[in-house]
């Protein structure tokens, strides 16, 4: 188990460029299975979850060539579909939740797809019903082995387009169903579809491959199935979750940081929500500049003067992946704020570690926490902690970088799942962080 040793209490300064988006990369990599032609992808982040998926694709006999940093070509012209029912795949696929998205393209192209019950972050129930109900509506049959914890869908006669209303705007569910539907017979209409930028990117990539998709960016997608798709070239967007992490880090450490090439048009409400905490963000071209908050930052109130609440919602609402960052950043704000995590019921349980560091947080229930900011009148205390998941892990790292003294974070493999070479990148802007084996 890896460990970070962090000497906190130092101001940072400099430029940092966000990696490619993890959540987009996992979708895009699965889409290479839709065609026998070569697909080239740029700006792929070098992180554990993405590298696991690339390994799975290689074991599936996808031809993979690394072209340079973050750039790969993939060709799925001679796949070993028997691998999907192997013990090796059951072991590898169960450790990566994103592996569920290989089912849609395989079902659409070959008429069958299998997946072990996937793992991922322990942030509450994350059901897969939306995925499989969509496949069933397209004409697939579903089977599940409880003993082997293994899912399968089959459509030996092909899929048929239909209308469906998704029970939730699941991002991975929408991605999976769309990847199956682009090769189905006829027209598929998906209402209550997810519409976040990374799903838009997936749809745009498939259109470049020859798919017919209307309504991209909305919650109503219309897909006219085609017989086959061709190859293409695609570049992954910068990671909005990492961008939000650096904003919170800059505020908590009173640092002057410029985040480079953030793709402002795809950030949605992220800048606006950080401004609700009183954080100053300056747009400089396609960069975000955060000045040193030497006088702190003050939580705003609503127009009627009522208590500020920050909550998550499906896109274009505020992403749930940043609520942990908002919570830790609020611990040094001037004022109070309620963080309301609506979409996952276990994501706030890491706050006990922040309370141990001296943060004033009242955990109301599994979904709501009230944060009373210190206004830098007292600092967080260094401590030893263990990272429970990716987003809580980066939040604890931000807390440690702002705290006086030396902190230790164990189980940093969770952070490495979502953040590329984070210790080296932070060291370049002045962070005192050391990786220990």
C-alpha positions in Angstrom: 0.0 0.0 0.0 1.5 3.3 -1.1 1.8 6.4 1.1 2.1 10.2 0.7 4.1 12.2 3.2 3.0 15.8 3.1 4.5 18.8 4.8 1.7 21.3 4.8 1.4 25.0 5.4 3.3 26.2 2.3 2.0 28.6 -0.4 2.3 27.2 -3.9 2.9 29.2 -7.1 2.9 28.4 -10.8 1.1 26.9 -13.7 -0.5 23.5 -13.8 -2.2 21.8 -16.8 -5.0 19.4 -16.2 -4.7 15.8 -17.5 -7.1 14.3 -20.0 -10.5 13.5 -18.5 -10.7 10.1 -16.8 -14.5 9.7 -17.3 -14.3 10.6 -21.0 -11.3 8.4 -21.6 -13.1 5.3 -20.2 -16.0 5.8 -22.6 -13.9 6.6 -25.6 -11.6 3.6 -25.1 -14.7 1.3 -25.1 -15.9 2.8 -28.3 -12.8 1.6 -30.2 -14.5 -1.8 -30.1 -17.2 -0.6 -32.5 -15.1 -0.8 -35.6 -12.4 -3.0 -37.2 -10.6 0.1 -38.5 -7.9 2.0 -36.6 -8.9 4.6 -34.0 -6.4 7.1 -32.7 -6.9 8.9 -29.4 -4.9 11.7 -27.9 -4.7 13.2 -24.4 -5.3 9.9 -22.6 -4.4 10.2 -18.9 -1.8 7.9 -17.5 -3.8 6.8 -14.5 -4.6 3.4 -12.9 -8.2 3.1 -14.0 -7.5 4.0 -17.6 -4.4 1.7 -17.8 -6.5 -1.2 -16.4 -9.0 -0.7 -19.2 -6.2 -0.6 -21.8 -4.9 -3.9 -20.4 -8.4 -5.4 -20.7 -8.6 -4.2 -24.4 -5.1 -5.8 -25.0 -6.3 -9.1 -23.5 -9.3 -8.9 -25.8 -6.7 -8.8 -28.6 -7.2 -5.2 -29.6 -4.0 -4.1 -31.4 -2.6 -1.2 -29.3 0.2 1.1 -30.3 1.6 3.9 -28.1 2.3 6.8 -30.4 3.6 9.3 -27.8 2.7 10.7 -24.4 -1.1 10.2 -24.0 -1.5 9.2 -27.7 -2.5 5.6 -28.8 -3.9 3.8 -31.8 -6.4 0.9 -31.3 -7.5 -1.6 -33.9 -10.2 -4.1 -33.1 -10.2 -6.3 -36.2 -9.3 -9.7 -34.6 -10.9 -9.9 -31.2 -10.7 -12.9 -28.9 -14.3 -12.9 -27.6 -13.7 -16.1 -25.6 -11.6 -13.9 -23.2 -14.9 -12.4 -22.0 -15.9 -15.7 -20.4 -12.4 -16.4 -18.9 -11.4 -16.3 -15.3 -8.8 -13.7 -16.1 -11.5 -11.3 -17.4 -13.6 -12.0 -14.3 -10.7 -10.9 -12.2 -9.6 -7.9 -14.2 -13.1 -6.6 -15.1 -14.4 -6.8 -11.5 -11.7 -4.3 -10.3 -12.8 -1.6 -12.7 -16.3 -0.1 -12.8 -15.7 1.5 -16.2 -15.3 -2.0 -17.8 -19.1 -2.2 -17.9 -19.0 0.0 -21.0 -17.4 -2.6 -23.2 -20.8 -4.5 -23.2 -22.6 -2.0 -25.4 -20.2 -1.9 -28.3 -19.7 -5.7 -28.2 -23.4 -6.3 -28.1 -24.0 -3.9 -31.0 -21.2 -5.3 -33.2 -21.1 -9.0 -32.3 -24.5 -9.7 -30.7 -23.1 -10.6 -27.2 -21.4 -9.0 -24.3 -20.3 -10.2 -20.9 -19.1 -8.5 -17.8 -18.2 -9.5 -14.2 -20.0 -7.5 -11.5 -17.7 -4.4 -11.5 -16.1 -2.8 -8.5 -15.0 0.8 -8.1 -15.3 3.4 -5.4 -17.2 2.5 -2.2 -19.5 5.5 -2.3 -22.9 3.8 -2.0 -25.1 1.8 -4.3 -24.4 2.2 -8.0 -26.8 0.0 -9.7 -26.6 -1.2 -13.3 -30.3 -1.6 -14.1 -30.3 1.3 -16.5 -27.7 -0.3 -18.7 -29.4 -3.7 -19.0 -32.9 -2.4 -19.2 -31.8 -0.4 -22.2 -30.2 -3.4 -23.8 -33.3 -5.5 -23.2 -35.5 -2.8 -24.9 -33.1 -3.0 -27.9 -34.0 -6.7 -28.1 -31.2 -8.4 -26.1 -31.8 -11.2 -23.7 -30.2 -10.9 -20.2 -28.7 -13.4 -17.8 -27.0 -13.1 -14.5 -25.1 -15.8 -12.6 -25.4 -14.9 -8.9 -22.8 -17.6 -8.0 -20.2 -16.2 -10.4 -21.4 -12.6 -10.1 -21.4 -12.4 -13.9 -23.7 -10.5 -16.3 -24.4 -11.4 -19.9 -26.5 -10.0 -22.8 -27.0 -11.6 -26.1 -28.8 -10.7 -29.4 -27.8 -13.3 -32.0 -30.3 -11.8 -34.5 -29.1 -8.2 -33.9 -30.6 -5.3 -32.1 -33.7 -3.3 -33.1 -34.2 0.4 -32.5 -36.9 1.5 -30.2 -38.1 4.3 -27.9 -36.9 4.3 -24.3 -37.3 6.5 -21.3 -34.3 6.0 -18.9 -35.2 5.6 -15.3 -32.2 7.8 -14.4 -29.8 10.0 -16.4 -27.0 7.6 -15.9 -23.8 8.7 -17.8 -22.3 5.3 -18.2 -25.7 3.8 -18.8 -26.4 6.3 -21.6 -23.0 5.8 -23.1 -23.4 2.0 -23.1 -26.9 2.1 -24.7 -25.8 4.6 -27.4 -22.8 2.5 -28.3 -25.1 -0.5 -28.8 -27.8 1.5 -30.6 -25.5 3.0 -33.3 -25.3 -0.5 -34.9 -28.9 -1.5 -34.3 -31.5 -1.8 -37.0 -33.8 1.2 -37.2 -34.2 4.3 -35.0 -33.5 4.4 -31.3 -34.9 7.3 -29.3 -33.4 7.8 -25.7 -35.2 10.3 -23.4 -33.7 11.3 -20.1 -30.3 10.7 -21.5 -27.2 12.0 -19.8 -25.9 15.1 -21.6 -22.6 16.0 -19.9 -19.6 17.1 -22.0 -17.9 13.7 -21.9 -21.0 12.0 -23.2 -21.2 14.7 -25.9 -17.6 13.9 -26.8 -18.4 10.2 -27.2 -21.3 11.0 -29.5 -19.2 13.4 -31.6 -16.6 10.7 -31.9 -19.1 8.1 -33.1 -20.5 10.6 -35.6 -17.0 11.0 -36.9 -16.9 7.2 -37.3 -20.1 7.3 -39.4 -22.9 7.1 -36.8 -26.1 9.1 -37.1 -26.9 10.8 -33.8 -29.2 13.8 -33.3 -29.8 15.8 -30.2 -26.2 15.8 -28.9 -26.0 17.9 -25.8 -29.6 17.5 -24.9 -31.5 14.8 -22.9 -33.2 13.5 -26.0 -31.1 11.5 -28.4 -32.2 10.1 -31.7 -30.0 7.4 -33.2 -30.4 5.9 -36.7 -28.5 2.6 -36.8 -25.9 2.0 -39.4 -24.3 -1.2 -40.7 -20.7 -0.5 -39.7 -18.5 2.3 -38.4 -15.1 3.4 -39.6 -11.9 4.6 -37.8 -11.3 8.2 -36.6 -9.0 10.4 -34.6 -10.2 12.0 -31.3 -8.8 14.2 -28.5 -10.0 13.8 -24.9 -11.1 17.0 -23.1 -9.2 18.2 -20.0 -10.5 16.7 -16.7 -13.0 19.1 -15.1 -12.7 17.3 -11.8 -9.0 17.9 -11.7 -9.6 21.5 -12.6 -11.9 21.9 -9.7 -9.4 20.2 -7.4 -6.7 22.7 -8.3 -9.1 25.6 -7.7 -9.8 24.3 -4.2 -6.1 23.7 -3.6 -5.2 27.2 -4.5 -7.8 28.7 -2.2 -7.0 26.5 0.8 -3.2 27.1 0.6 -3.6 30.9 -0.3 -1.7 30.1 -3.5 -1.4 31.9 -6.8 -2.0 29.2 -9.5 -2.9 29.3 -13.2 -4.7 26.3 -14.6 -3.8 26.0 -18.3 -6.1 25.1 -21.2 -9.2 24.2 -19.2 -11.8 24.3 -22.1 -14.0 26.9 -20.4 -17.0 26.2 -22.6 -17.2 22.7 -21.1 -16.9 23.6 -17.4 -20.6 24.3 -16.9 -21.4 25.6 -13.4 -18.0 24.8 -11.8 -16.6 28.3 -11.8 -19.9 29.8 -10.6 -20.2 27.3 -7.7 -16.6 28.0 -6.5 -17.5 31.7 -6.6 -20.3 31.0 -4.2 -17.6 30.2 -1.6 -16.1 33.6 -2.3 -13.2 32.3 -4.4 -11.9 34.6 -7.1 -11.4 33.1 -10.6 -10.1 35.1 -13.5 -10.5 33.9 -17.1 -7.4 34.5 -19.1 -8.0 33.2 -22.6 -8.6 29.5 -22.0 -6.8 29.5 -18.7 -8.1 30.0 -15.1 -6.0 32.2 -12.9 -6.6 32.0 -9.1 -4.9 34.9 -7.2 -3.5 34.3 -3.7 -6.5 34.7 -1.3 -4.4 36.4 1.4 -7.5 37.9 3.0 -9.5 34.6 2.8 -12.8 34.0 1.0 -16.3 34.5 2.2 -19.3 32.3 1.6 -22.1 34.1 -0.3 -25.7 33.9 0.8 -28.8 33.5 -1.4 -30.6 36.6 -2.6 -33.1 36.4 0.3 -30.2 36.1 2.7 -30.9 32.4 3.4 -28.2 29.8 4.2 -26.0 28.8 1.3 -26.4 25.2 0.1 -24.3 23.6 -2.5 -25.7 20.4 -4.0 -25.1 18.0 -6.9 -27.4 17.1 -9.8 -27.1 15.5 -13.2 -25.5 17.7 -15.9 -25.9 20.6 -16.4 -26.2 20.6 -12.6 -23.1 20.6 -10.4 -21.1 17.4 -10.7 -21.2 15.1 -7.6 -17.4 14.4 -8.1 -16.5 17.9 -6.9 -18.7 18.0 -3.7 -15.9 16.5 -1.6 -13.6 19.3 -2.9 -16.2 21.9 -2.1 -16.5 20.5 1.4 -12.8 20.6 2.3 -12.4 24.1 0.7 -15.3 25.4 2.8 -13.5 24.4 6.0 -11.4 27.6 5.7 -14.1 29.9 4.3 -15.6 32.8 6.2 -19.2 31.7 6.9 -21.2 28.5 6.9 -22.4 26.3 4.0 -24.4 23.1 3.7 -23.0 20.5 1.3 -25.8 18.3 0.1 -24.7 15.1 -1.7 -27.9 13.8 -3.3 -26.6 11.2 -5.7 -24.5 8.9 -3.5 -25.2 8.1 0.1 -21.7 7.2 1.4 -19.5 9.9 -0.1 -19.5 12.2 2.9 -18.3 9.6 5.4 -14.7 10.8 5.0 -15.5 14.0 7.0 -14.5 12.3 10.2 -10.9 12.5 9.1 -11.4 16.3 8.5 -13.0 16.6 12.0 -9.9 14.9 13.4 -7.8 17.6 11.7 -9.9 20.3 13.5 -12.5 21.1 10.9 -15.9 22.3 12.1 -18.3 19.9 10.3 -21.6 18.6 11.4 -22.6 15.4 9.5 -26.4 15.7 9.5 -27.0 12.4 7.7 -25.3 10.3 4.9 -26.2 13.1 2.4 -25.8 16.4 4.2 -22.9 18.1 6.0 -22.9 21.6 7.5 -19.4 23.2 7.4 -18.5 26.2 9.7 -15.5 27.8 8.1 -12.4 28.8 10.2 -11.6 31.9 8.1 -7.9 30.9 8.5 -8.1 32.0 12.2 -7.0 28.4 13.0 -5.4 25.9 10.7 -6.1 22.3 10.2 -3.8 19.9 12.2 -1.5 17.4 10.5 -2.6 13.8 11.0 -2.4 10.2 9.6 -5.2 9.1 7.3 -6.3 6.5 4.7 -7.8 7.4 1.4 -11.2 5.7 1.0 -11.9 6.6 -2.6 -10.6 8.9 -5.4 -12.4 12.1 -4.6 -12.2 11.8 -0.8 -8.5 11.0 -1.3 -7.7 14.2 -3.2 -9.8 16.2 -0.7 -7.7 14.8 2.2 -4.5 15.6 0.2 -5.7 19.3 -0.2 -6.4 19.4 3.6 -3.0 18.0 4.3 -1.3 20.6 2.1 -3.1 23.4 3.9 -2.4 22.0 7.4 0.5 22.9 9.7 2.9 20.0 10.2 3.5 16.7 8.4 0.6 14.5 7.4 0.6 10.9 6.1 -2.0 9.5 3.7 -2.1 5.7 3.1 -3.8 3.8 0.3 -2.8 6.4 -2.3 -3.5 3.9 -5.0 -7.1 5.3 -4.8 -5.7 8.8 -5.7 -3.6 7.3 -8.5 -6.7 5.8 -10.0 -7.8 9.3 -11.0 -4.8 11.7 -10.9 -1.7 11.4 -13.1 1.7 11.7 -11.4 0.1 14.0 -8.9 3.0 14.2 -6.5 5.5 15.2 -9.3 3.1 17.8 -10.7 2.5 19.3 -7.3 6.2 19.4 -6.5 6.7 21.6 -9.6 4.6 24.3 -8.1 6.2 24.1 -4.6 4.3 21.4 -2.7 6.3 19.4 -0.2 5.0 15.9 -1.0 6.9 12.6 -1.0 5.7 9.2 -2.3 6.7 6.3 0.0 6.4 2.6 -0.9 
